[in-house]
Amino acid sequence: MQTMVEGEQVRPLAPALGRVSSDGGAASLHQKKLRRRRCIRCCGCIGAVYLIQVIVIIILIFTVFRVKDPVIKMNNVKVLHLDLINGTIPAPGSNMTLLADVSVKNPNYVSFKYGNTTTSVYYRGTLVGEARNGPGESKARRTSQMNVTVDIIVNQVLSNPNIKTDYESGTVSMTSYTRVGGKVKILFIKKHILVKMNCTITANVTSQQIDDLKCKKNVDL
């Protein structure tokens, strides 16, 4: 009996490495919770920054960067060349040249790039002259000028049966149609814009000056 008791007393204990202290486990769990909270806070801060940026961009798009209509204006028209017979009737086969001062005002904070500009002149519904200008660019919040030269085919005017009455009255009325197509790019938004202008031009036969000029504008986005 004594031998058996002694044998049981010398039985080796379990290795100490396998034991986990209750204090150590609690500390490890606390550290994991802290790391998780820090990660949540970090993700929340990053998400808030991105959200603020998106909100700011949206506000800018609908306020400062909102696409505004370019303003096209015909400032003046001059008669540069017109051959008259007896100072009243245009000479057959001759041409009359009109010089139109056209401006394009860009109210946007970015450039307005436009393509070829077309100006057509009509007398009582008949096309009597046309001019084309090359592409250009109107800088941000600036106004660009264009001098458009239109050669009027006098024979087209003389073939109209109403020309005699108009010349006897001392004035000839014509209409012009100007078309400017372009685009404005703000951030990732690109807007195509078509600016159209119809004008009524009243020319004095004797003085070869423009007595009256009235225009109406229209913009398609």
Secondary structure, 3 states (H helix, E strand, C coil): CHHHHHHHHCCCCCCHHHCCCHHHHHHHHHHHHHHHHHHHHHHHHHHHHHHHHHHHHHHHHHCCCCCCCCEEEEEEEEEEECCEECCCEECCCCEEEEEEEEEEECCCCCCEEECCEEEEEEECCEEEEEEEECCEEECCCCEEEEEEEEEEEHHHHHCCCCHHHHHHHCEEEEEEEEEEEEEEEECCEEEEEEEEEEEEEEEECCCCCEEEEEEEEEEEC
